[in-house]
Amino acid sequence: MATFIYPTVKRVTSGFRTKERPTHNGVDYAQPGYHKIKAVAGGKVTRSYNSDSYGQCIMIEHTVNGETWESVYAHLRNGSRKVKSGDHVKQGQVIGVMGDTGRSFGQHLHFELHKGGNWNINKTHAVDPEKYLGKNLVAVNLKVDGKWGVKTTSALQEVLGTVVDGEISDQIRNAITEAFYGNTIKFGSGKKGSLVIKALQQLIGARVDGLLGPETIGKLQKYLGTTHDKVLSRPSEVVKELQRRLNKGNL
């Protein structure tokens, strides 16, 4: 089950800190019509108020793996807020309706997610919600052995919200895949690539082709802060760090 569900429709009209809007600390979801806004996870309402900028706004504090998160729902329809400060809400509970209040140019939900602390005026804890919504962030209990096997793959699939089958499919033969599988199995065409590798590539900023290669491993090493040699060995330091992050629920 996803740790944070989507608060409303998934149609993105403005992303997180884009080139055009580098100070946009959230994601805008918009679609014509009547759309309920739901709490992305259970938690405590920290603010439910009217802001000059955010308009009708709700903020909810959550605790995941012992860490504080806060979700922000802005520009709700006038009179639609269903919770007040201090209320406890459940995941999926309807808290309002998409609107056009505050500094808004058309009906939409401006949604923010803050990791490791509460919302503040400088948005120092803001993260890209699209990297976390619809994914399972609950900590797991992997053996930290540096070997990327079925359990590590399954845990990664859970976190990244893809099909959970423990397999990295449709790879071409190269040094990286041989480090995973050895050189005895039959490799696929590599034309479609793996869903979980595509999701991982999106997370770490690599070219999204679903294929394991030096570029993806190099980007993963950089993302995890390990030796940046674009090589995957067994056991591997980058896989050990990946396993540690998955164990902490902090990928």
N, C-alpha and C positions, 0 to 999 in steps of 0.2 A: 504494500500500500504506500502511496506517495506521502512523504513527510509534509510537503506543502502542495495542495491542490491548486488549480487555476482559480482565481477569484471570480472570473466571468468568461465571456467569449475569448477565444485565443487569437483573434485578429489584431495583429500589432500594427499600429499606425506611426509610432515613433519609438525607437529603441533606446537602450541605455547608453548614455554618453557617446553619441554618434559624432561623426565629423561635423555634421551640420549643427548639432546641439551638444557640445562637449560638457555642458553643465547640467544636462538632463539626467537626474539621478534616479530615474525609474523607467518604467515602460508604460506606454499608453495603449490601452486596449479599447477598440471602438467598433460599433456596429449599430446601424439604425434600429429603432424599435425599443421595446421594454426589456431591460436586462437586469436581473437580480445580481447583487454583489454578495459573495459568500466569504466567510472567514477561511483563510488558506490553511489554518491549523488551529487547534485548540489553544486557548490562552486567556490572558486578562486584558481587558480594554484599558489602555492607559490614557487615551484622550478621545473624546467625541464632542466635536465643537465646530464652529463656523470660523473659517480663516479668510482673510482678504485674498490670499494667493491660492490656497488649497480648496477654498469654498467649504462645502459641507464635507467634513473629514473625520475619519476614524483611524486610530492607531491601536494595534494589538501586540502585546508582548508574549513571546513564546519561549519555551526552554527545550532545546534539542541537544541530547548528549551532554547535558550540563552547561550548555552555552546559551547565552541570551541572544535572541533574535527579535526584531520588531517589524511588523508589516504595516504599511500605510495605504489607505484607500481615500483618494481625493476626488473632488468635483462631483460628489453624490447629489442626487436630485433633492431639491428642497423638500423638507418634511419626511424624507425617507429613512433617516437614521433610526435604527431599531434598538440600539444599545447605548449605554451611557458609561462614563468612566467608572471603573471598579467592577463592571460586570465580567463574569466568566463566560466564555463562548466555546462552543464545540466546533470542530472542523466541519465545514460545509454549512454552518448556520448562516441564514440570510441576515445580513446586517444593514442592507440599504439597497438602493437602486441606482444604476448608472445615470449620471446627470451632466449638467453644464454650468455648475456654480463656480464662483471664484474667478481667477484669471484663466479662463478657458475659452477655446475657440471651437465650439461644437461639442456635442455629447461624446463623452469618453470616460474611462476610468484611468486616472494616473495612479499607478501602483508602484510602491517602493518596498524593498526588502533590505533590512539592515542586519548584518551578521557580526556577532561579538560585542554587541552593545545596542543601546537604544538610539532612536532618531535624535539628531541634534541639528542645529541651524547650519552647521558646516558639512553635514552629511558624511562624516568621516567613516561611518560603518556601512555605507551604501554598497551593495553588490548588484550585479545584473540578475534580476529575478529569473530570466529565461534559462539561466544555468542551474536553477534549483527547483523550479516548479515542476510537478509531475514526477519527481524522482524520490527514491528511498534513501534518506540520509542517515538512517539508524546505524549505529556502530555494529560491526560484525566481529568475529573472533577467528581471524585467519592466523595460521602459522607463518611467522615472518622468516621465510627461508630463501627468499629471492628467486623462487621458482614459480613462474606464471602458469599455473595449471587450471584444472576445471573449477576448483573452489574460488580461486582469485578471479577468474573470468566471470563466474556466476555472481560474485559479490559486486563486481564492476557493472555488470548488466543490471543488477537491482538498483544500484545507485544512479545509473544513467538512464534508467527507465526504458530499457530495450527488452527484447525477448530473452528470457532467462533459460538458457539451455547449456551453459558451460562451454560453448563452442565458439571459436573465432573462425568464421566461415570464409570460403572463397578467397584464398590467398595465393599469390604466386610464390614460387620458390626463390628465396634469397637468404642472405646470412641471418636476418632477423627471424624469419619463419623457421629456419632450420634450428635455431637456438630454442624455439618453442617446441617444435614437433620432432626434431631429428630429421634425417634424410631418407626415412623408409616409407613414409606415407605418400599417398597420391594427392598432389596439390590441385586445387581448382584453377579455373581460368583467370581468376583475379579481376574479372570484368565488373562484377557487382560490388564486391567488397563486403566487409562485415558491418552490421548495424552498430554493434557496440564500439568498434574502432572508429566509425564515423562520428558517433556521439562523443567519444573521447577526443577526437581531432577537433571538434567544435569547441570543446571545453578548453583545450590547451592552445588553440589558435593555429593548428596545422592545416594543410590543404586537406579538404574533406573528400577522400576517395575510398575510405574503408580498408585501405591496404597497409599492412605493417612494413615499414621500411626505415631507412636511416633518418629521413626527415622527421617522421612521427616520433621515433625514439628520441631524437635530439630535442624536439620540442617538449616531450614528456620529461626528459632529464632537466631541462631548463625550468619547466613549470614546478617540478618537485625539488629543485635546488640541489641536484646531485651532479656528479662528474658529467661533463658535456662532451662525450666522445662519439655519440650516435651508434654505439655498439651495445648489443644485448647479449650477455653471457648467462650461464647457469652455474651457480647462482648469480644474481645481478643486484647491484646496489640500488638501481632505480626501481626494480621490482620490490625490493625490501621496503623502500620508502613508500611505494604505492600501497603495499600491504599495511604498513603502519597507518597511513592516512585513512584507508578503508576501515581499519579497526577502530579508529577514533571518530569515524563518521565526518571527516574533515577533508574530503577530497577537493 
